[in-house]
Amino acid sequence: MTQSVITLRGPTASGKTHLTIDLSNKLPLEIISVDSVMVYRGLNIGSAKPDQKTLENYPHHLIDICDPSFNYSLGTFYEDVNKAIKIILSKRKTPILVGGTMMYFNALSKGLSDLPSSDQTIRKKIEDESDEIGWPELHKRLSKIDPVSGEKIKANDKQRIQRALEVYELSGKPLSSFFSDNRKKSEYEFFNISLFPDDRETLYKRIEDRFDQMLNLGLVDEVRALLNRPELTSSHNSMKSIGYKDICAHIEGKQTLIEAKEKSILATRRLAKRQLTWLRTLDDSQKINTFDNDLNKKLYNLISEEINH
């Protein structure tokens, strides 16, 4: 028998956390975070992580589960989220997966291939090569060994180029070959809800206001404290996250705080655009306007009907 799992997906700053907490007050739901930054301990303000009191009253799975010096991967998320779903279902509650990391949601809906785990030695070798010849040249190499991935991955997308070359070195097979078949399919039935803003400018204003609030809450001090840890540097994946990356550059004297703020807001707006583009490709979800006056009521009715049918 398939068991329902709710997903609430939407762009950054669309109010997903508050909505989910409101819903969990009225329905037998338990929250799983689908956010690639909230997994890291200490990355609180810049990830818009719920505060400690909220987390105590409304426990979220997959928040604060990873040290920021460790690179949390898609494969690790896939394992962790399935464990969390099983735990919640064993309590006779319904999991609600909330967040905006679309790559994670994609893995859940389509399944995950048996990709080889990352190898730090090979990654270091690829990074050293990039220092010598540059990422565009490595992208050309990737296009020769894996034309499909070469076409999908942009020449300046360092992380994805590195991963594709790493997979080829580890397995002898192009990355694209792993996504054609043999995916691990989920045993759950997902009821997907997507939040769409009918006014993108209002969403952008929310993004700007939220970043100002993050600065007022002490984002610069948070990042400085993280960088003071001997095992953590600005080159770790966690510190390359939106918001953290540019504040790191400011602390390291590479740009002013005003420049860091402007770049962070622009990067967040671009993230929101990518999230909305991805959500538009889905045809299996309920799509609701983020700014709908009856949003809470509509979500309650949808989810209540799903878990009680």
Summary of the structure (lengths in Angstrom):
residues: 309
radius of gyration: 20.0
end to end distance: 13.9
largest distance: 59.8
contacts: 928
relative contact order: 0.17
helix: 55%
strand: 12%
